[in-house]
Amino acid sequence: MGSFEVTILGASGGPDGGATQCFMVRPMGCRGLRSICVDGGAGFGEISQILARSKDSCKSELLESFYANDFEPAGQFFDDKASISVGFPQCMIGSLEHALEKQNTFTKAMEIYMGVKEYYITHAHLDHIGAMVLNSPLACDANNEDGKLIYALPFTLQAIEKHIFNDVIWPDLLHCGSNRLKLSRLTDGIPHVCTVFPQWDIIPFKVHHGFSASIVDKRVYSTVYLFSDRTTKQALLVCGDLEPDSASDGEPLLEKAWEYIAKRVTRGNLRGIIIECSSSASTPKHELYGHMSPAYLVGQLSRLREMYGDPNALAGLNVLVTHVKTIISEKDPRLVILQELREAALQERLDVRFSMAVQGYTFSF
């Protein structure tokens, strides 16, 4: 049995503005509405949509695509052995319906949103914080007694405070006196005890995310978060945008994360990896702009296996792929990338299970 349930509030890599990256993470079978989110590219609006869509089982059998077909069968996007369900976890829905019997979808969505107590932000690009910012007045509402904590490494916090909540781009709700929206600093590679779910240590690792678009040789960084359950000893890795260290001849940041996992997480206890693969194999390396391609992703998974020193170390590992970019194409790029990943893994004899992160589904790890 796993330790983690992850509901995909948003998984798009843009450039379309809807439902960008946000993952709601909870312990398996957790009752009540408390949760945390990794990134904030989706929020209250997407919660409402997920609640409404999950009422209609017919809609869950088809996924919006708008490429060769406007809708594709859902099964094409998931590994046959992946543990998935439509909508939010049943234990959460049960708690919600018990508390708000016969209430409308809007009210239920607000309760779920209010249950998000902490955000763990990977970096300050808009597709990872947009909804969190737009929803922030709700967090400062007098009825929201606990408010919300925003955790991140220093480079992300500085960007959020200086460039977002600055009374120019958005009202400075961090220093407005309500004390309900707060920033909290994490330290690279140092475990942080999650206050919402105290059995979890959350360890942030700084990683490369390409270069500035306007300043020569200025590096951009992101974060990956390792969730470690001290009770079950199981772990889950949730990634923001990233690239291999070798892609830009950078210092070995991702390498350090893999090394930490291989040393600290026993083989078989790594329950899953949620990681981006933004573009297909046909994309030139110089046009990846700090992101992963199928070759890069399979290469990095092979590197982690190598660090374990066991050719079967990742056998059966669930890898959930996110952040695919919308492009002009005949075929849905998510399905293209999924096929390329599976073919590349087969060539490398890498026995992992690839699925695509799809909004409105809960994955169990």
N, C-alpha and C positions, 0 to 999 in steps of 0.2 A: 504494500500500500504506500502511496506517495505522501508527501508532506505539503504540497503547494497546489493552490488553485489560482489560475491567472485568467481573468476576463479581459478580452481585447476591447477596449473602448475606442481605440483608433490604431491603425497600423500603416497608413499611407505614408509614403515618402515625399508626397507632393509631386509636382507643383500645384496640383489642385488643392484648394483650401479646406476640404472637408475631412474630418476624422483622421487627423495626423496622430503621431505616436503617443499612446497613453495606455499603460497596462495596470489594471487593478489586481493587486496581489494579496491573497489571504491564505491562512493555513487550511489544509484540507478539512472539510466538514465543519468549519468554524460557524457557530451560530451568532446571530446578531448582525448589525449593519456596519460595524467598524471595519475599515480597510485602509490600505495605503496604495499610492500610485507611483509607479516609475514613469516619469515624464508627465506632461500636462497638455499635450496637443489636442486632446479631446476632453469633454467634460459633461456638464449638466445636459446640454442639448442632445448629445449622443447617448447618454443614459436614458433619456426619454424615448429616443428612437428604438433602442434595444428592447426596452420594456414593451413598447407597442408591437414591434415585429415578432417578438417571441410568443405573443398570444396566438399567432397564426402559424401552425405547424407547416402548412403548405409553402409559405414564404421561406421557411428555413431550409427547404430542400433545394432551392435555387439561390445562387448568389449573383448580385449585380456584376456585370462584366463590361458591357458596352463596347466590346471588340467584335470578334467574329459573330458572337451572339450577345444580345443584351443581357441574358442570364445564362449561367452555366451550372450544371449539377454540382452541389456542394462537395460531394465525395472526391472530385478531381483535385481539390486543394489540400487534402489531408492524407497522411499515411494511414493505411488500413488498420494499423494497431494503435493509432493515437487515441487517447482517452479524451473525448470531447463531448460537450453538451451545448444546446442552444440557449442563449441568454445568460443570465446570472446564475450562480450556484443555487441549487434548490434549497439548501439550508438558509441562504440569505433571503430568498423569495418567501420561504415559510415564515421567517421572522418579520418580514415586511408586511405580509398579509395578516399576520396575527395582530400587528400594531395598528394597521391602517385598513381595516376591513371596509370594502366598498368605496375606498377613496379613488380619485381619478389618477391617471398615469402621471400627470404633472406633479401631484403631491407625492406620489411614490418615488418619482425620480429625485425630487428635492431631498427626501429622507436618505436615499442612497448617497447623493452628493454630500450631504452633511456628515455622513458616516466616514468620508475620506478624511482622515486626521493628519496624514503626513504625505508630502510629495518628496520623492527622491529624483532630482533633476540631473540629467546626464550632461547637458550643455544648454546654452541660452538661445539657440536658434529658434525662430518663431514656431516652426512645426513641432517643437517639443515643449513649448510653454504657452502657446497662444490661448487655448481655452482656459488654462489655469489663471491667466491674467484677466481675461474677459469675465470669468466667473468670480473673481476676487471680491467684488462688492458683496456677494452672497456670504463669503467667509467672514466678512466684517459685520454682518447683520447681528443685531442684538439678540436674536433668538438662537444664534449659533454660539453657545457658551464656550466650547472648547477652541474654536477657531481652527487654524491650520498652520502646521510647521512646514517650511520649505527647506529641505536638506540638500546640500551639494558641496562639492569641492570649492575651494576659494575662488578659482578663476570663473566659475559659473555664478557664484553669489555676487561677486563684484559686478559682473555684467548685468545681472538682474536689477541690482540696486541702482547702478549708475545710469543704465540705458533704458530701463523699463519703468520702474516705479520712481519717477523723477519729476512728477507734476508737469511733464511736457508730453511724453509718449502716453503716459497713464498716470492717474492720481497717485500720489505717494501714500499708499495705504499701509506701508511698513512703519511709518512714523506719524500717523495721523491721530494717535492717542487711543485707538480702540484696543490695541494690544492683541488682536485676534489673528493677525497675519504676521508671521515671524520668519526670519531667516536663521538657519543654524548651520554652522560650519562643520564639515567632515574632514578627516585627514587621510591622505592617500595611503592605502594599504593597512589601515588601522581599523579593527572591528568596532562597529557602533551597535550598541544594544538598542533594538527597536522598542520604543516605549508602548506602541500599540499592541505588539505581539512580542512580549519579553523573552520568549524562547528563541527568538531569532537574533543572530548577529548579522549585520549588513556591512560588507566590506567594500569600499569604493576603490577603484583603480583608474588612474588617469591613463588615457590612451590617445593615440594620434587621430586627427580628423582633417588631414590635409593642410592647406595653406590659405592665408588671407587672399581675397580676390583683388585687393588693391595695394597691399604693402608687400614688397618683395621679400621672400624668405621668412615672413612672419607665420609661425605655425599656429594652427587651430587645434584645440584639444576637446576631448569628450570624456565620458566615464562609462565604465562597466561596473555593475553591482553584483557581488556574490552574496546570495542569501544562504545562510547556514543555520540549520535547525539544531540547537544543542541537544534536544531530546532524542530525535531520530537519527542524528548525525548525517542527515541528507542535505543536499545543497542544490541550488538553482542559480544559474548565471543569467542576468538580464542586461543586455547591452544597449547603449546608445549608438550613435553613428560612430564608425571607426574604420580604420584601414590597417593592414599589416605594417609593422615597423619598417619592413624593407621597401615599402611602396614609396617612401620619401626619405630613405636613408636616415631615419630618426633613431633616437635612443631606444633601447629595448623595453618599451612600456608594456605592450601587449604580451611580450615574452615573459615579463615579470608576473603578470596575471596568470598565465598558463602555468608557470612554475609554482606559484602559490597553490593553485588548484591541485596540481599533480602531487604536491607534498602533503597537503592538508585534507583533501577530500578522498577518502578511500574509494578504490575502484568499485563501481556499481552504486555508490551513494550520490554521484552527480546525476540528478534526476532529469535535468534538461538544460538546454541553452536556448535563450531567445536572442536572436542576433540578426543584424541587417544583411541584406544582399540587394543593393539598390538597383543594379543594372545587370543586363545579360552579358553573356560571353562575347557578343559582337561589339561591345562598347570598348573603344580604345582606352588604354590605361590612363592617358592624359586627360580623358574626359570623365573619369570616375570621381574626381574632386573630393578625395578623402573618404570614399566609400568602398564597399566590398563588391566583388564580382564572384560568380561561381568558382572560378579557379582560385581566387584568393581565399574564399571561405573554406573550401575543401582542403586547401593547403594548410590553413591555420588549425583546422580540426585534426589533420594528420600530425601537425606539430605537437598538439596536446597529447595525442595518443603516443607519440614518440617519447614525450617526457614521462609518461607513465611507465614506459619500458615494457609494455605488454601489447602485442598486436590485437588483442581482444578487449583492450581497456574500455573502449567506447561502444562495444557491441550493444545494440538495442537502444542507444541514447536517443532521446527525442530532441530534435533540433527544430525550433519554430522560427521560420524566416519572416522577417518584417522589413518595412521601409522600402518596398518596391516603388519605383518612380513611375508615374503615369507618362506614357510616351505615345506618339503616333505609331500605330502598329496594327496589323491585321489580327494577331492573336494576343490574348491577354498576357502582358509581360510577366505576371505572377506564374502563369502556367508554363511559360517559356523557361523562366529561371528555375522552377521546380524540376522540370525535366533535365535541364543542364546539370543541376546539382546532383541528381540521382545518377546520371551517367558518369559524371566526374568521380563521384564516390565509389562507384562500381569499379572504375579503372584503378583507383587507389586501394581497393579492397577495404574500404571504410564502411563498416556495418552500422550506419546510423539511420534514423528514421526522420526524413524531412517532411514537414507540413508547412503550410502557409498560414501566417497569422491573419485571421479574418475578423473584422469587426463583428461584435455580437455573439461570439462564441467563447465558452470557457474551456480551458485546457487544464487537465489534471496531470501533475508531474510527481 
